[in-house]
């Protein structure tokens, strides 16, 4: 932690950061509000998309953590002067009550000016995606990222898409309508020695699973020790949460945004995390469960669905092999209320499949579980009984020359249709919900490891394709649905 001579230097350093970003920053500004005049540590003004924005910033160079009362006081000032956002910057951090008071408000708590300077940006430096003519069709187009980004995980946020890029270790905020990158959120780097040459190099932790709660992006960093919390207004890392086993796993948010749930792929536990205070509790997987590649919260019931790779049992019996299963946890009762065995038993042996994605269809009240390395394809599970009611299997196509399964890595719904990204077939498959008949398959081009993730924004399906350095945009209204 950097040391400051006094509180005046702390204020000047905070103002200096914003000035370097092209903002106007006034120290100890006097700002007239509706009810009173306020003396503000740092008052920041800047233009975003042609609109003037004002931020009220308090700098607390204290020897103790900031309490709840200071958050409430800043909230009142922000409201009185009509500012867009308030920030409290404190090198000693914040009391749990302060995080509670900031939950769901336009107040951001920053626990280090150095961290804020490293990650925050108030400038909208839009970067155009590059249209590719390598492969296109009448209903889809391919846009490449500049540089060497490998778009991997996707998360819809309003009309924008958050894209986790593996090669460069960042998250891009993409506007699908204009095909532009609006922001780049840089993630942590680390030092390593490249053994082939014994040379020092700087590497990136890859962005993993993402979820949004309480105005923040929660992101697991693969191969790191951290689950990151990133403020979505400032794009600053505001918390590094160290969890047992680190940041490799899957994350989802509660419907009300008060909690996130992180299922570890490295330890035999999942974690219930308060999105405001960051306090967490660990819950062990049931039985001998270990390894998770998928997690989902029910939108209306206090249920959590966790896809677990190993350690399940069918009718009380485990088989040689993987024994993958789905665990259902009741968040109110704080206990597991069911498990669904998902592995296929062949000649007395369990396959090595794993539940890799989970979706919920509200219309049919069914849980869809996409299976990795499984002939079953996508399981359908009744939302009331937790019984398997069927599965959707896909045949390998002519491009799938190495596997008997297709690996449906991501699914979502559009109107009365199911969309599935089938990695080993290099395709987007579109099916009717009622008959499960395949309406169309769209070949997305052949590249190592195939396409990865899928979201729908308005009338477009957006697919990440890491090895092609691209996002693929499919106009769903042009398909004969």
N, C-alpha and C positions, 0 to 999 in steps of 0.2 A: 504494500500500500504506500502510495506517495505521501510525503509529509508536506504540510503547508505551514508557512510562518504564522499566519493568523487568519481570521475569518474574512478579512478584506482581500487577501490574496486568493482565498478560495472563491469568493464572488467574482473576482477579476478573471480567474482561470475559467470559470464557468461561462462568463460572458465572452471570453476570448474564443472559446470553442465555437459558439454560435456565430460569431463574427467571421470565423474562418469558413463557415458554411454559407456565407453570403447573407446572413441575417443581420438585422439591426438589434443590438443588445445594449440596453441601458442599465447601468448599475445604480442601485438605490433610487429607483425611479419613483416619482410621485404620480399616482394614477387616480383620477377622480372616478369614483363609482356612483351608483344611484344613491346610496345612503351615506357614504363617507369617502374621504380621500385616504388612499392606502400607500404606504411606503413599501416598495417591493424590491427584494434583493436583486433580481435580474428580470427585466421585462423584455421579452423577445418578440419581434415582429418579422414576418416574412410573407412572401406570396406563394401560394400553392394553387396551381391551375388558374392563375389570374385572380384569386381571391385572397384578401389580406387575412392573415391569421395572427393571433396574439396568444402568447404563453406567459403565465406567471410562474416564476421559479424561485423557490426558497432554498437557500444553501445552509445546511446545518453542519458546521464543523464542531461537533460536540464530542464529548467523551462517553456518551451514553446513547442508547437507541431512541429513536424518535417515537413518542407515544401517539395514541389515537387522537388526542385533543388537537395536535398540530395539523393533522389531516383534515379534521372537521373545520378548523379555522381557515385553512387554505381553500377548502371547498366553498366556504362562504365568501371569501374574497374574489375567487374566480367568478362566482355567480354575480357578485355586486358590480364588477367591472366589465362583465360580458366577455371574458376571455374564452378562448377555445379549449384551453387545457391548462392544468396546473401540474407542476413537478416539484417534488421535494428530493433534494440530493443530499445523502448522508453517508459519510464514510463508515460510520459505526452501525448502520443498518436501522431496522425498524422493529418495534414491538409487535407481537401478533395482533393486537387490537388495531394498530395502524393499518395493517394489511386488510383486516376486516372492514375498516371504515372506507378504504379505497376501492373495495370490491364493487364493480359495476358502475363506477363513476368516471369522470374525466380527469381523475387525479392519478398520476403515475409516480411510483416510488422507485428511486434509482439509488442503488447501494454502491456507488463509486463513480466519480466523475471520469476517471480514466476508462472504465468500462463503457461508459456512455459515449465518450469521444471515439472509442475504437469502433463501436458498432452502430451508433445512431447517425441518421442523415435526415435533414429537413428539405433536401433538394430533390426534385423529381427529374432525374436524369433518365429520360426514356430512351430505350435502346430497341431498335426494330429487330424483330426476328427476320431471318433470311429465308425467303421462299425457295424451295428446292424443286427442281424439275426432274430429279432422279427417278422418282416414281410418283405418279398422280393418277387420279381417276376422275370421272365426271362428278362424283359426290364427295370427294375428299381432297385435301391439299396437305402438303408437308412443309413445315417451317423449321429451319435449323436455328440453334442457338449460336451466337457468335463465340469464337474461341473453342474451348474443348469441354464445354459442359456436357454432362450426361444426365438428362432429365429422368428421374426415377420415380419418386413418390409424388403424388398429386393430392391436393386438398382444395375443395371449392370453398371460397370465402366471398359471399355475395355474388357479384358478377365477375369476380376475379378468380384466378387460380394460383395457388401457392405451389411452386415446383421445387422439389428437393433435388439438387444437382450433385451427383456423386463425385465426378472428376475434380471439380473446383471447390467442393465443400461449401456450397452456399444455398440459399433459398431465394428464388426469383419470384417476384410478384408480377404476374402476367395478366394483361388485359386481352382476353380472347377476341374481342370485337375489333380492336385495332392491331392485333398481332404485335404487341409491344411489351417489353419488360419495363415496368414502372419503377421497380426498386430491386436492389440486390441486398440481401441480408447476409453479411459475412459471418461464418461460424468459426469455431476455434481451430487453431493450428497447433502443431506440436513438432518438436525436433526429433529427428531420427538419424541413424547412421545406415547408409546404403551399403550392405555387406559386400556387394560385388566390387565396389571401388573404395570402400572405407571412407566415403565422403559424407559430410554432414548435409542433410536436406530437410526442408520444411514440408510437412505433410498436413493434409486436412482430415478431420474427422467427418465421415460422410453423414448427411442428414438421413435419419430414419423415419419412423412413423410420426405423423403430426396430428394434432387436434387443437381446437380453439375453445377457450373458456375464459370468462371474466376479462374480455378484451385483450387476451394474450395468446400467443402461439406457443404451445408446448411441443417440444421436439426432442426425440431421443437421438443422441449422437452415437452412431455405430462405432464400436471399438473404443468408446470413451467411458468415463465414469459418470457422465452427466446427463440429466434430463434438463434441457434448457427451457426457460421462460422468456419469451420475447414480446415486448410491448408492441402491439400492432399499429399504434399511432406514430411512435417514434422509431420503430424498428430497432430498438436497442435491447440487448440482452440484459434483463433486469434481475435474473436469478439463475444460478447454476445449482441445481438440486442433485446432490450426490445420493444415489440409491445403491443398496447392496446389489452387486452384479453389474452396475453401470447402466448406460443408456441404450443398451441393445435389447429391443423388445418392441411391443406394440402399445399404442396409446389411443384412448378414446375419451370423450367428455360426457358428463351427465347432461341431460336435456336443459337443466336450469343453469349450467355453467359453473356451479359451485364446486364441483370436483372433477378431477381427471383420474383415469384408471390406467395403470401401466402394467402390462403383463410381461415379465422378464423372460428373455430367451436364454439367460445365463444362470439364474438361480431359480429354485422351485417355488416361486412366490409371485403374486401380483400385489400392487400397491394402490391404496386409496389415498389420493393427495388432495388437500384443500387448495383450491386454485388461488386463494387470496393470501393465506398465511404460509403455505407450502409445508405445513405439518402433514405427516403421512403415517399410515399404519400398513403393516405387511400382513398378507393372508397367504398361507401355504396352499399350493395346488392340492386337489384331493388325491388320496391314494398315493400312487407312485408317479404321479404326473410330473413331467419336466419338459421344458422347451415350449415356447409359444410364438406363433407367427400371425395370430389374428385375435381381435377382441372387438366387441360391440356392446353398446348399451341399448336397451330397449327404449323406444321413444316415449312410452306411456307407463310402463311398469318398472318397479325398482329391481330390474334384473340385469345381470351382466353375463354375457356369453364369451367364454374364453376357449379358443381353439388350441389344444395341447397335443404336442407331437408324439409323446411317448408315455407309456406307463398305464394305459387304460386296461379295463377288464370287461369281457363279455360274459354276462351271467355269472359273474364272480371268477371267471377264469382268464388268465393272461396267456398269450401265446408267444412263441418265439418270433421276434420281429418287433415292429414299431408299436402297435396297439394305440393308435391315435384316437382321440375322443374330444367331445365338446363338453365343457363344464358349465353349468348354469348356477350362478350365485345370486342369492336374494340379498340385496343391499340393506333392506330394512331389518330382516331377521338375522343378518350377519351369519349366514350359513349357506352351504351348497344345497340346492333343492333338486338336483338331477344331474346325470351325466348321460351322454349319448355316444355309444361306441361307433366309431366311424371307419375303422380299418376293415379291409376285406380279408377274410380267411380263405386261403388257397392251400389245399393239401396240408391242412393242419398248421399252417404258418401265417402269421399276420403280415400283410404287406407293410412297406415303409412309407406309407402315405402320411400327409400332414394337412390339416385344415389351414389354408393360406389366406382366405378372405371370408368375411361374414357380412351378409346384407339382410335387411328386413323388409318384407313386402307387406305394407299396411292393409292393402285391399284383401289379400288372401290370408293375412295373419300367418305368414310362413317365414321361417328362417332359411336363407339360402347359404350353404357352406361350400365354397369352392375348394376342391381337393388337389393338392400337389402330389404328383407321382401316384395317381390313382386312376383306375379304369372307371370309377364311379362318376367322375366329372364333378357335378354339382349336386349335393344332397339337398332335399327339401324336408324341413322339420316343422311339424305343427307347433304354432306358438302357444297353444294351451296345454297340450299333452306332452310336449317334448319328444314325440315319437317321429321316427323317419317315415314320411308318407310317399317317398319316391326319390328318384334321382334323374338328372339330365346328363346323359353321356354323349360324347362327341367322338366321331370317327377320325383317325388321323388322315390328313389330306396328302396330296402328292408332294408337298414341301416338307412334310414331317417324315424324315427318312431314318430317324434314330430311336423313336419312342412309340410305344403302343398307347400311351396316354397323351393328352393335349395340354395339360396344366392350365386350367382356367384361373389365371392369377387375379383377375378383378372382374366384378360384375356390378351393374347398376340397373335401374329401371327407367324407362321412358314411355309414358302413357301406358299402353297395355302390352309392353314389350320388355323382354330381357336382353340386355347387352352383355356380352362376355368376351373378354380379351383372352384368347387361347394362345399361349406363348409358343408352344411347339408347332402349332399350325400357322404361326405368323399371321393371325387373322383377328378380326372383330366379327363375332357371330351375333346375329339378331334373331330372336325367337319370339313367337307369340306366347304370352303367359298361359292362356287357356289350353291350347293344344300342344305347346312346347315344340311346334314345328319350326324348323329353321327357315326364315324368310329370305335371308341373304347372308353371305359371308364375304367380307371385304379383305382381300389380301393386302397386307401392310408392308410388304417388302421383307426380304430375308437378310438378317444380320445376326451376329452372335447373340444368343440368349433371348432374342425376340422382344416383342413389346412387353411393357410391364404394368402400367396402371391406367385407370380410366375414371373420368368424371363427365357429367353432362352439365353444360351451362346453356340455358335457353334451349335452342334447337340444335346444338352441336355436341357431339361426343368428342372429347379431347383425350388423346391417348399418348402416353409417354413411351418413347422408344430409345433407351439409353445408348445402344451401340450405333444408332443412326444420328445421335446428337440432335434429336428432333421431337417436336410435338406434331401429332397428326390430327387434323380437324376434319370431322365427318359431318356433313350436313344431313341430319336425320330426316328433314322434310323432303329431301330428294329421293329417299328410299321409298319404294312402293309398299308402305306399311298398311 
